[in-house]
């Protein structure tokens, strides 16, 4: 694959729905990156809302990404950062490319990110972070380009989620997103009489940076992980999968295809979604959007859904699940916010030496784990209790979560929790 010699950034018109009778909230700005020689679109950035601060959101790499998917994820980031009371707005970026190819060709990937950094710099209200298909080294390239242009390494613009030896917070190594998911599960245990973590069976769709650590945390809490999948393979065993063997397989070429523990069912790439239908207490989608939808909602056999991925479902599906199937789905922007809290603390530590010293006294990891656990747990309990006491009997978790996040977003007195 040939990397373009340069990329041109173009703002995309927001008027495509002007003729419709109904109007949804539009993002503040949308951009696309184009190779001027070939006209090929290499990616998108959507800045959804900057009321609370510059838009923070990860850079996702996938060959089938669309502007609409990036916009939807940016919208979720607005709610996620607002609900967590962070001094940040919502945004998202997407690169239209195959992450497997670029991970196999790291020099080409670095070349591409140098080009992207030049374009990102022109969008002053966007802060990048890692997401599916990108990592901390990619963000460091962007940060270094920004630092050179700004003439300082102490700034909030160049990205969060950088390598720890460069001042970044090791979000994945510390399992910060999974730590928040565990807190949400504990809050669920306090509310649902028939849900106990110590007797929980869990299915994890997407055994990666979020799925792997939450699987281990569930086992440490006394539960069992009966199902797990990656992009190659889906596995199920009613007596539980061995998390050590899963982790070992994950680190080898082919991923979970290499798992050598006992299994009762195994599916290849064309049947990965069948795992979502397995009987379990807790279903954890931690991969691509729209994993849970109208096509499989009737087949689910779980008690609750813990959304480890961004936008793994939608409001209509969740309404059906909660009000017809009695399956509650805990919204992504509430329960998987551990990563963005880590990013927010990293940005503040990078640019604010006084704040950095305060955090270092407690220990950065200890501070973050406590902050994430309390933020996610408190928010989850607030919403669950609101649902229990709501006179509107068919209200769902997402509706109450959006109402809470919107109230914090629109407040004239911005409350900050980091």
Secondary structure, 3 states (H helix, E strand, C coil): CCCCCCCEEEECCCCCCCCCCCCCCCCCEEEEEECCCCCCEEEEEEEEECCCCCEEEEEEEECCCCHHHHHHHHHHHHHHHHHCCCCCEEEEEEEECCHHHHHHCHHHHHHHHHHHHHHHCCCCCEEEEECCCCCHHHHHHHHHHHHHHHCCCCCCCCCECCCHHHCCCCCCCCCHHHHHHHHHHHHHHHHCCCCCHHHCEEEEECCCCCHHHHHHHHHHCCCEEEEEECCCCEEECCCCCCHHHHHHHHCCCCHHHHCCCCCCEEECHHHHHHHHHCCCCEEEECCCCCCCCCCCHHHCCCCEEECCCCCCCCHHHHHHHHHHCCCEEECHHHHCCHHHHHHHHHHHHHHCHHHHHHHHHHCHHHHHHHHHHHHHHHHHHHHHHHHHHCCCCCCCHHHHHHHHHHHHHHCCCCCCCC
